[in-house]
């Protein structure tokens, strides 16, 4: 019996799917084009219909029809599977039909609410005038589907009921509040959560509306004025604020093209930045930056630029996000804004001011050093500040080369040797007051798919998924303990895998491997990939030893390194011949 993955691959042509996003030209038995994932002048992106795979020889990404959808759309595996299954007419197993039905109904309800808010904006002068005064043009209103929530207590609720949605389902969507939970004495029933507010729809990675952020209109009535400036959809079956990014769908292609995501604080900042031609911009809603947000962005880029005030309050507000991003492996830079100004203000005043702020962005370590040199003139006090505020950031850099680079810069700025800084770095911890920083482990423990997936990382993830899947199975198809022990030989220390990540790996394994024969063959192939990767790493190290020995003129070391290279080459040949 075929798995859903096999059925989808059989029914859908990878050439047709990829061809919807890029123009392919035939190149022998394959097709080629310029890579959609990085800038290049010569086409190095190939699609093989025979193997059902794709590969770019420029950026080294590659995979099958599912990984392509994950890369191009920013999906996780589950979303890619569901999208392709719908297209192929394949019924998925291990998917709760009630849960799917609820989600589909909520998506329809939220789409209807979005249309209601859009129509309300078009027919109400006050919010239209407000947006005009804020510099937002009609094209941006349409592009971001900005709307307006009327001030009436039940305007949206009554409209949704008239469209056949039940009160319970409207409440499930986060759009209605049960009156019993409020001090509003209007009798039994529900009232609208958003009233008298500019509405910004928030989409998922596929672009479907999953929630809203509402900005209060200035000059609203007294009761409304007492409410928060912004309110957001609460946690629902669809909306998770720890993973929701406003403007993601609109920014996705630009983030990939620029290889940089710009993080701002508010929806207005995102909209006006797009108007100014800077489109690789997103915002979080109602929460600090989380590993969930970073996991989504990691599919598109490893570079993050944060824009905030350069005063003490602005730095303090951004500090937790900086730590979280560094721990997740991002290259973090900072663009400082004039005190009391946000990107929307700069764009309204003069768009070039926003561009200038971005052009002047500094790596986060350079930013802190610059701030300290300006605000702490005493060298000894600055050294103490470096130990407390800067070294914890350096410790979270993933690249040892980057650490060495910044230790050198810090030493130069303080006019001291590097050695004491290295000693301090070895025992540094996060500064007090930043809160608990989520343990990142490897980035694969945080996010389903990295933008550059090597054959080794794919094989490792799939083998782990098989282990987790079979551990939970009442009738395992393999010796789980033996495979786990074998897999441990390829791991350098214990890596942290979140429960959510385990569920994703299990889901992928269940969908991809359906029979004992297939599973046995697949495990053997995956283990061979890991063995080849380890041997190639050893060969690279041996070649480095050989080069160093030749430069040093050490003939004994040259012969030793040559023999090691020959030994590894023989092992690789044997592995490829016999498996």
Long-range contacts (C-beta under 8 A, 24 or more apart in sequence): 1-514, 1-515, 2-514, 3-511, 3-512, 3-513, 3-514, 4-81, 4-85, 4-90, 4-91, 4-92, 4-93, 4-511, 5-66, 5-81, 5-511, 5-512, 6-514, 7-88, 7-90, 8-65, 8-81, 8-84, 8-85, 8-88, 8-90, 9-52, 9-64, 9-65, 11-88, 11-89, 11-90, 12-65, 12-84, 12-87, 12-88, 13-49, 14-47, 14-48, 14-49, 14-52, 14-53, 14-54, 14-64, 14-65, 14-68, 15-47, 15-49, 17-65, 17-68, 17-69, 17-84, 18-47, 18-54, 18-68, 21-72, 35-59, 35-61, 36-72, 36-256, 37-61, 37-71, 37-72, 37-256, 37-451, 38-259, 39-257, 59-452, 60-452, 60-454, 61-451, 61-452, 61-453, 62-453, 63-453, 63-458, 67-449, 67-453, 70-299, 70-448, 70-449, 71-299, 71-449, 71-451, 73-205, 73-206, 73-252, 74-205, 74-248, 74-252, 74-296, 74-299, 74-300, 75-205, 75-206, 76-205, 76-448, 76-449, 76-504, 77-448, 77-449, 77-504, 77-507, 77-508, 78-504, 78-507, 79-205, 79-206, 81-511, 83-206, 92-511, 93-510, 93-511, 94-507, 94-510, 94-511, 99-237, 102-172, 102-237, 103-237, 103-238, 105-165, 105-169, 106-169, 106-172, 106-173, 106-236, 106-237, 106-238, 107-208, 107-209, 107-210, 107-238, 109-160, 109-165, 109-169, 109-170, 109-173, 109-175, 110-173, 110-175, 110-201, 110-208, 110-209, 110-210, 110-211, 110-238, 111-208, 111-209, 112-159, 112-160, 112-163, 112-165, 113-156, 113-160, 113-173, 113-175, 113-209, 113-212, 114-145, 114-147, 114-201, 114-209, 116-147, 116-156, 116-159, 116-160, 117-147, 117-148, 117-149, 117-156, 117-199, 117-201, 117-212, 118-145, 118-146, 118-147, 119-147, 120-147, 120-148, 120-149, 120-150, 120-155, 121-146, 121-147, 121-148, 121-198, 121-199, 124-148, 124-150, 126-217, 126-219, 127-198, 127-217, 130-198, 130-217, 130-218, 131-198, 134-268, 134-272, 134-344, 134-348, 135-272, 135-275, 135-344, 135-347, 135-348, 136-268, 136-271, 136-272, 136-275, 137-275, 140-271, 140-272, 140-274, 140-275, 143-250, 143-274, 144-200, 144-201, 144-247, 144-250, 144-267, 144-270, 144-271, 144-274, 145-201, 145-209, 146-198, 146-199, 146-200, 146-201, 146-271, 147-198, 147-199, 147-201, 148-197, 148-198, 148-199, 149-192, 149-194, 149-195, 149-196, 149-197, 149-199, 149-214, 150-195, 150-196, 151-195, 151-196, 151-220, 151-221, 151-224, 152-192, 152-195, 153-184, 153-186, 153-191, 153-192, 153-195, 154-189, 154-190, 154-191, 154-192, 155-192, 155-195, 156-192, 156-194, 157-190, 157-191, 157-192, 172-236, 172-237, 173-233, 173-236, 173-238, 174-211, 174-233, 174-234, 174-235, 174-236, 174-239, 175-212, 175-233, 193-231, 193-233, 194-231, 195-224, 196-220, 196-221, 196-224, 197-231, 200-246, 200-267, 202-232, 202-233, 202-239, 202-244, 202-245, 202-246, 202-285, 203-248, 203-249, 204-238, 204-244, 205-248, 205-249, 205-296, 206-249, 207-249, 210-236, 210-238, 210-239, 210-244, 211-236, 211-238, 211-239, 211-241, 211-244, 211-285, 213-246, 213-267, 213-285, 213-286, 215-267, 215-268, 230-266, 230-286, 232-285, 232-286, 240-292, 241-284, 241-285, 241-286, 241-287, 242-287, 242-290, 242-292, 242-293, 243-290, 243-292, 243-293, 243-295, 243-296, 244-284, 244-285, 244-293, 245-282, 245-283, 245-284, 245-293, 245-296, 245-297, 246-270, 246-282, 246-283, 246-284, 246-285, 247-271, 247-274, 247-281, 247-282, 247-283, 248-282, 248-296, 250-274, 250-279, 251-279, 251-280, 251-281, 251-282, 252-300, 254-279, 254-280, 255-280, 255-282, 255-297, 255-300, 255-301, 256-300, 256-301, 258-301, 259-301, 259-303, 260-301, 260-303, 260-304, 260-305, 261-297, 261-300, 261-301, 261-303, 261-304, 261-305, 262-304, 262-305, 262-306, 262-307, 262-335, 262-358, 263-289, 263-304, 263-305, 263-306, 263-307, 263-321, 264-307, 264-342, 264-343, 265-307, 265-308, 265-342, 266-342, 266-344, 268-342, 268-344, 269-307, 269-342, 269-343, 269-344, 271-344, 272-343, 272-344, 272-347, 272-348, 273-343, 273-344, 273-347, 273-354, 275-347, 275-351, 276-347, 276-351, 276-354, 276-355, 277-351, 277-355, 278-354, 278-355, 278-358, 281-343, 288-320, 288-321, 288-324, 289-320, 289-321, 289-324, 289-325, 290-324, 290-438, 291-324, 291-328, 291-438, 291-440, 291-446, 291-447, 294-324, 294-325, 294-328, 294-330, 294-446, 294-447, 295-328, 295-446, 295-447, 295-448, 296-447, 297-330, 298-328, 298-329, 298-330, 298-443, 298-446, 298-447, 298-450, 298-451, 299-447, 299-449, 299-450, 299-451, 300-451, 301-451, 302-329, 302-330, 302-331, 302-451, 303-330, 303-331, 303-333, 304-330, 304-331, 304-332, 304-333, 305-332, 305-333, 305-334, 305-335, 305-358, 305-361, 306-332, 306-333, 306-334, 306-335, 306-364, 307-334, 307-335, 307-336, 307-337, 307-343, 307-357, 307-358, 308-334, 308-336, 308-337, 309-336, 309-337, 309-338, 309-339, 309-340, 309-341, 310-336, 310-337, 310-339, 310-371, 311-339, 315-371, 319-434, 320-434, 320-435, 320-437, 322-364, 322-393, 323-392, 323-393, 323-396, 323-430, 323-434, 323-437, 324-437, 324-438, 326-364, 326-393, 326-396, 326-397, 327-396, 327-437, 327-438, 327-439, 327-440, 328-440, 328-443, 328-446, 329-398, 329-440, 329-443, 331-363, 332-363, 332-364, 333-361, 333-362, 333-363, 333-364, 333-367, 334-361, 334-362, 334-363, 334-364, 334-367, 335-360, 335-361, 336-360, 336-367, 364-393, 365-390, 365-393, 365-394, 365-397, 365-406, 365-409, 366-409, 368-393, 369-409, 369-410, 369-413, 373-413, 379-414, 379-415, 382-413, 382-414, 383-414, 383-416, 386-410, 386-414, 387-424, 387-428, 388-431, 389-431, 391-421, 391-424, 391-425, 391-428, 392-428, 392-429, 392-430, 392-431, 394-425, 394-428, 395-425, 395-428, 439-496, 440-496, 441-495, 441-496, 441-497, 442-495, 442-496, 444-495, 444-501, 445-495, 445-496, 445-497, 445-498, 445-501, 446-498, 446-501, 447-501, 448-501, 448-504, 454-533, 455-529, 455-533, 456-529, 456-530, 456-533, 458-529, 459-526, 459-527, 459-529, 459-530, 459-533, 460-487, 460-490, 460-491, 460-530, 461-505, 462-505, 462-508, 462-509, 462-512, 462-522, 462-526, 463-487, 463-523, 463-526, 463-527, 463-530, 464-497, 464-505, 465-505, 465-506, 465-508, 465-509, 466-509, 466-513, 466-519, 466-522, 466-523, 468-502, 468-505, 468-506, 468-509, 469-505, 469-506, 469-509, 469-510, 472-506, 477-516, 477-519, 478-519, 478-520, 478-523, 483-523, 486-527, 490-530, 490-534, 524-579, 528-575, 528-579, 531-575, 532-572, 532-575, 532-576, 535-568, 535-571, 535-572, 535-575, 536-572, 538-568, 539-565, 539-568, 539-569, 539-572, 542-568
